[in-house]
């Protein structure tokens, strides 16, 4: 008797699957059914020359081996030589075997049916499942038998088993049962079965995931099941995740990818894939689908949230198609295209690609199309235009109008300004953002400024500062700040008007405790206005602006204001605004009172220590220069008593009384609060310490403040002395030697000439050839005033007597 078929057909490891299915035979198996070579029941028996019968494939292999090894052609059973390799099919035997197999398989199938029960032993269930696989693999017609005997629902029930081996074998068996059989697939997909299979995709055991993916792949080949698989919540998401997994089995990844390809037959599935990051199917339909499909895909693309990388990919793939769709006369198509382009254009690189695809001209045409386009679509067009103008493109050379106008042509800007003043807040905001983008580039800024000036629109733009919509206010303030370097005086005049826009700007600056982008931009705009505009500063004094600014600066420095990423620009703007008051001190008593009441000299001195905030340190140093410049004018000089009678008669009585408590430099009663003297407090040493700052602008500001101690009208010799005591001479000379910028070099030459008026300093410098070389260089290459000062400095060096060193070691 031969062994059962299970020994040779069973898959898997020996420990799991090396068992035999307990057969029940109607009649015993005959030796004639068994191939002498394979020891298996024959499927295609043939008889050779000597009357022996073999499995066709086995005897053909034997004959080929004899020929290849150049052996005599012999019968493998009798080893007697054969004259021919002719074979005759044993049709009667084959029919007998098939009839015998059918009778026995019916019995075995009944046994398997009884074993497919959750309550049966695991081994019985595994054998039954394996027998079903064997039956389906043996003959495709047996799959109909499996279906007709209603075994499929019974097999599906085995997915509920607590045994992982049973679940894995069940998934594999179902795959075999439905393979190339659409009827079985339909039955398999009934009820909740597909959802059950999808659950195995997220199972921790990778073997079950592999089997589940393979089964879904087979099911997905049937178009009618594509929608059913895609409708299972999470199915497409998991499959997409598996295709990008680096830890998954390679074959599993391939099966997941092929399953998704099959699911692309359904548009709903394509939408889900796009939502979960697999965008190519949607883009393919947008490019190759019917007009209705293109419209549907473009509409959905406009609803998706895309990462910047994906936006770039979309722009490169379908940007041209979307632009063409946008030009369509069909309003629905235009709306769908515009919404998609709105999504894609919000990344600089993708926006640049769209510009290259020719999006600008139709956008401008839509905006200026009068009533031909609904306002909601004009708003989207304006949004897209606002997005693309932030990209790095040559907008001054790309034609957008019939007469080769560009975005910055005067008539185009005038039309934009007209729309801004004659549409609703939403589109006004987007169009202002367009101008913000165009004025953010120095290449296009001048053209926009020229067009705004010629249109006289500055007053209308300033009015938006008081708009109730926060986004609209922000856009207008950003635009005005961009314009301020070229239209500062016009802006200052407009803000000083009776409409109250200055008050609106201040309200924005002071509104929140947390520093916002709007506050930072608003205070930046105010800080950019001409600092010597006395009228504007006077109005700010009258309206209490500086008191609010001082309060905000102190809140930030003491940590009372909640931090945000806009705190630094907000603080920088506040300090710049506050410094305005120091420019009007000579002519504005209110400014003097404010500086004294709030001890601004002390506040600016403290701000010198804002390490990492170069602009704050620079502005504070310049503010201290302005304050210190006025110290000599505010210092009260002591009254010298008139000589008495005896003093006029006898010189011994004419000696002047010694006055104590006077400022060495300013010769009178000085204080930081009342006269803004740098010698009262830590200002002097902090300014000296900033002379070696890496930012040359901070160095220049610090040197400017220190130079007020050597100015005309003060005791220069004492000024030099206090700089020596503060160890400031060597850092000042180092600034001269480094000469990082022309302005810095000019200031350094001026200060050094003042220092060299002191013989001790001049003598010491005469021994330093580097300083002499720097002065000679300034004398030869500086402007007229600098050359004069450098000449004086060189004369000081040439006439020095010997004196002991006064400088600390470098």
RAVENLIN-V497258 format. One record per backbone hydrogen bond with DSSP energy under -0.5 kcal/mol. CO is the residue of the C=O (numbers start at 1). NH is the residue of the N-H. E is the energy in kcal/mol with one decimal. If there is no record, write none. Layout:
CO|NH|E  CO|NH|E
This chain:
4|7|-1.1  5|8|-0.9  5|9|-1.5  6|10|-2.0  13|17|-2.8  14|18|-1.6  17|19|-2.1  21|23|-1.0  23|25|-0.5  30|33|-1.8  31|34|-1.6  33|42|-2.8  35|39|-2.4  40|35|-2.6  44|56|-2.0  45|90|-2.8  46|54|-2.5  47|88|-2.6  48|51|-2.2  52|48|-2.4  53|36|-0.6  54|46|-2.8  55|58|-0.5  55|59|-2.3  56|60|-2.2  57|61|-1.6  58|62|-1.7  59|63|-2.5  60|64|-2.2  61|65|-2.0  62|66|-2.1  63|67|-2.1  64|68|-2.8  65|69|-2.5  66|71|-2.7  67|70|-0.8  72|74|-0.9  73|82|-3.9  75|79|-2.5  80|75|-2.4  88|47|-3.3  89|91|-1.3  90|94|-2.6  91|95|-2.6  92|96|-2.4  93|97|-2.7  94|98|-2.5  95|99|-2.5  96|100|-2.6  97|101|-3.1  98|102|-2.5  99|103|-2.2  100|104|-2.3  101|105|-3.3  102|106|-1.8  103|107|-1.3  104|108|-2.8  105|109|-3.1  106|110|-1.7  107|111|-2.0  108|112|-2.8  109|113|-2.6  110|114|-1.8  111|115|-1.3  112|116|-1.4  115|117|-2.5  117|120|-2.4  121|125|-2.0  122|126|-2.7  123|127|-2.3  124|128|-2.3  125|129|-2.6  126|130|-2.2  127|131|-2.2  128|132|-2.0  129|133|-2.1  130|134|-2.4  131|135|-2.6  132|136|-2.2  133|137|-2.5  134|138|-1.9  135|139|-1.4  139|142|-1.7  140|143|-1.7  141|144|-0.9  141|145|-1.1  142|146|-2.3  143|147|-2.0  144|148|-3.2  145|149|-2.2  146|151|-2.2  146|152|-0.6  147|150|-1.6  150|154|-0.5  151|155|-2.5  152|156|-2.5  153|157|-1.8  154|158|-0.6  155|158|-1.4  156|159|-2.2  157|160|-1.8  158|161|-1.6  162|164|-0.5  163|167|-2.2  164|168|-2.7  165|169|-2.6  166|170|-2.4  167|171|-2.4  168|172|-2.1  169|173|-2.5  170|174|-2.7  171|175|-1.8  172|176|-1.9  173|177|-2.6  174|178|-2.2  175|179|-1.2  178|181|-2.0  181|185|-1.7  182|186|-2.3  183|187|-1.9  184|188|-2.8  185|189|-2.0  187|190|-1.5  190|193|-1.5  192|196|-1.9  193|197|-2.2  194|198|-2.5  195|199|-1.7  196|200|-0.8  197|200|-1.0  198|201|-1.7  198|202|-0.6  199|202|-1.0  200|203|-1.3  204|206|-0.5  205|209|-1.6  206|210|-2.5  207|211|-2.3  208|212|-2.6  209|213|-2.5  210|214|-2.1  211|215|-2.1  212|216|-2.6  213|217|-2.4  214|218|-1.7  215|219|-2.3  216|220|-2.7  217|221|-0.6  218|221|-0.9  219|222|-1.7  221|223|-0.7  222|225|-1.8  222|226|-0.7  223|226|-1.1  223|227|-0.6  225|229|-2.6  226|230|-2.2  227|231|-1.8  228|232|-0.5  229|232|-1.1  232|235|-2.2  234|238|-2.6  235|239|-2.3  236|240|-2.8  237|241|-2.1  238|242|-2.3  239|243|-1.7  240|244|-0.9  241|244|-0.6  242|245|-1.1  249|253|-2.4  250|254|-2.2  251|255|-2.4  252|256|-2.5  253|257|-2.3  254|258|-2.5  255|259|-2.4  256|260|-2.1  257|261|-1.9  258|262|-2.0  259|263|-2.0  260|264|-1.0  262|265|-1.4  263|266|-1.9  266|270|-1.8  267|271|-2.2  268|272|-2.1  269|273|-2.7  270|274|-2.3  271|275|-2.4  272|276|-1.5  273|278|-3.1  274|277|-1.5  277|279|-1.1  279|283|-2.1  280|284|-2.6  281|285|-2.1  282|286|-2.1  283|287|-1.7  284|288|-3.0  285|289|-2.5  290|294|-3.1  291|295|-2.1  292|296|-2.3  293|297|-2.9  294|298|-2.5  295|299|-2.3  296|300|-2.0  297|301|-2.4  298|302|-1.6  300|303|-1.5  300|304|-0.7  301|304|-0.9  304|306|-0.7  307|311|-2.3  308|312|-2.1  309|313|-2.0  310|314|-2.9  311|315|-2.6  312|316|-2.2  313|317|-2.0  314|318|-3.1  314|319|-0.6  315|319|-1.3  318|322|-2.6  319|323|-2.3  320|324|-2.2  321|325|-2.5  322|326|-2.2  323|327|-1.0  325|328|-1.3  329|331|-0.5  330|334|-2.4  331|335|-2.7  332|336|-2.4  333|337|-2.6  334|338|-2.8  335|339|-2.4  336|340|-2.0  337|341|-2.8  338|342|-2.2  339|343|-1.6  340|344|-2.4  341|345|-2.5  343|346|-0.9  344|347|-0.7  347|351|-2.9  348|352|-2.1  349|353|-1.7  350|354|-2.1  351|355|-2.1  352|356|-2.0  353|357|-1.4  354|359|-1.7  355|358|-1.6  358|362|-0.6  359|363|-1.7  360|364|-2.6  361|365|-2.3  362|366|-2.3  363|367|-2.2  364|368|-2.0  366|369|-1.3  369|372|-1.8  370|373|-0.5  374|377|-0.8  374|378|-1.8  375|379|-2.3  376|380|-1.4  377|381|-2.5  378|382|-2.6  379|383|-2.1  380|384|-2.6  381|385|-2.5  382|386|-2.3  383|387|-1.9  384|388|-2.7  385|389|-1.9  387|390|-1.1  388|391|-1.9  391|393|-1.8  393|395|-1.6  394|397|-2.0  394|398|-0.8  395|407|-0.9  395|408|-0.5  397|399|-0.7  401|404|-1.5  405|400|-3.5  405|401|-1.1  406|409|-1.8  409|413|-2.5  410|414|-2.5  411|415|-2.1  412|416|-2.2  413|417|-2.6  414|418|-2.3  415|419|-2.4  416|420|-2.4  417|421|-1.4  419|422|-1.3  424|428|-2.4  425|429|-2.4  426|430|-1.6  427|431|-2.4  428|432|-2.3  429|433|-2.0  430|434|-1.6  431|435|-1.9  432|436|-2.3  433|437|-2.4  434|438|-2.2  435|439|-2.2  436|440|-0.6  437|440|-0.8  438|441|-0.6  441|444|-0.5  441|445|-1.9  442|446|-0.7  444|448|-1.8  445|449|-2.8  446|450|-2.4  447|451|-2.0  448|452|-2.5  449|453|-2.5  450|454|-2.2  451|455|-1.4  452|456|-1.1  452|457|-1.5  453|456|-0.5  457|461|-2.1  458|462|-2.2  459|463|-1.4  460|464|-0.5  461|464|-1.1  462|465|-1.9  463|466|-1.6  464|467|-2.0  468|470|-0.6  469|473|-2.4  470|474|-2.6  471|475|-2.2  472|476|-2.1  473|477|-2.7  474|478|-2.5  475|479|-2.2  476|480|-2.5  477|481|-2.4  478|482|-2.2  479|483|-1.9  480|484|-1.6  481|485|-0.5  483|486|-1.6  483|487|-1.9  484|488|-0.9  487|491|-2.5  488|492|-2.6  489|493|-2.4  490|494|-2.2  491|495|-2.7  492|496|-1.7  494|497|-1.1  495|502|-0.9  497|500|-0.8  500|504|-1.6  501|505|-2.5  502|506|-2.5  503|507|-2.2  504|508|-1.7  505|509|-2.0  506|510|-2.1  507|511|-0.7  508|511|-0.8  516|520|-2.4  517|521|-2.6  518|522|-2.6  519|523|-2.7  520|524|-1.6  521|525|-2.4  522|526|-2.2  523|527|-2.1  524|528|-1.6  525|529|-0.8  526|529|-0.6  530|533|-1.6  532|534|-1.5  533|537|-2.1  534|538|-2.8  535|539|-2.0  536|540|-2.2  537|541|-2.2  538|542|-2.4  539|543|-1.9  540|545|-2.4  540|546|-0.5  541|544|-1.1  544|548|-1.4  545|549|-2.2  546|550|-2.7  547|551|-2.1  548|552|-2.3  549|553|-2.5  550|554|-2.3  551|555|-2.0  552|556|-2.3  553|557|-2.5  554|558|-2.0  555|560|-2.4  555|561|-1.0  556|559|-1.2  562|515|-0.9  564|567|-1.7  566|570|-1.9  567|571|-3.1  568|572|-2.6  569|573|-2.2  570|574|-2.3  571|575|-2.5  572|576|-2.1  573|577|-2.5  574|578|-2.6  575|579|-2.0  576|580|-0.7  577|580|-1.2  578|581|-1.3  579|582|-1.3  580|583|-1.7  580|584|-0.5  581|584|-0.7  584|587|-1.1  584|588|-1.4  588|591|-0.8  588|592|-1.4  589|593|-2.4  590|594|-2.3  591|595|-2.5  592|596|-2.2  593|597|-3.0  594|598|-2.3  595|600|-2.0  596|599|-0.9  599|602|-0.6  599|603|-1.8  600|604|-3.0  601|605|-1.8  602|606|-2.4  603|607|-2.0  604|608|-0.8  605|608|-0.8  606|609|-1.7  607|610|-1.8  609|611|-2.5  610|613|-2.1  612|614|-0.7  613|617|-2.1  614|618|-2.8  615|619|-2.7  616|620|-2.3  617|621|-2.1  618|622|-2.3  619|623|-2.4  620|624|-2.2  621|625|-1.8  622|626|-2.1  623|627|-2.4  624|628|-3.1  625|629|-2.1  626|630|-0.9  627|630|-0.9  627|631|-0.5  628|631|-0.8  628|632|-0.6  630|633|-0.7  630|634|-1.3  631|634|-0.7  631|635|-1.8  635|637|-0.8  636|669|-1.8  638|640|-0.5  639|641|-0.5  644|648|-1.4  645|649|-1.1  646|650|-3.3  650|653|-1.7  651|654|-1.8  663|667|-1.7  665|715|-3.0  667|638|-0.6  668|663|-3.8  668|670|-0.7  669|636|-0.8  671|675|-1.8  671|676|-0.7  671|677|-1.6  672|676|-0.5  677|680|-0.9  678|684|-1.0  679|681|-1.0  682|686|-2.0  683|687|-2.5  684|688|-2.2  685|689|-2.3  686|690|-1.0  688|691|-1.7  689|692|-0.8  690|693|-1.7  694|696|-0.7  695|698|-0.6  695|699|-1.8  696|700|-2.6  697|701|-2.1  698|702|-2.4  699|703|-2.6  700|704|-2.2  701|705|-2.1  702|706|-2.3  703|707|-2.0  704|708|-0.6  705|708|-1.1  706|709|-1.9  707|710|-1.7  708|711|-0.7  711|714|-1.4  714|716|-1.3  715|719|-2.2  716|720|-2.7  717|721|-1.9  718|722|-2.7  719|723|-1.7  720|724|-2.3  721|725|-2.5  722|726|-1.6  723|728|-3.2  724|727|-2.0  728|732|-1.6  729|733|-2.4  730|734|-2.4  731|735|-1.7  732|736|-1.7  733|737|-2.2  734|738|-2.5  735|739|-2.6  741|745|-2.4  742|746|-2.4  743|747|-2.4  744|748|-2.5  745|749|-2.2  746|750|-1.8  747|751|-2.4  748|752|-2.8  749|753|-2.3  750|754|-1.5  751|755|-2.1  752|756|-2.5  754|757|-0.9  755|758|-1.8  757|759|-0.6  758|762|-2.5  759|763|-2.8  760|764|-1.9  761|765|-2.5  762|766|-1.9  763|767|-0.6  764|767|-0.9  765|768|-2.4  767|769|-0.7  768|771|-0.6  768|772|-1.6  769|773|-2.5  770|774|-2.2  771|775|-2.3  772|776|-2.5  773|777|-2.5  774|778|-1.9  775|779|-2.3  776|780|-2.0  777|781|-2.5  778|782|-2.0  783|787|-2.7  784|788|-1.8  785|789|-2.2  786|790|-2.9  787|791|-2.0  788|792|-2.0  789|793|-2.3  790|794|-2.2  791|795|-1.9  792|796|-1.9  793|797|-1.5  794|798|-1.4  795|799|-0.7  796|799|-0.8  797|800|-0.8
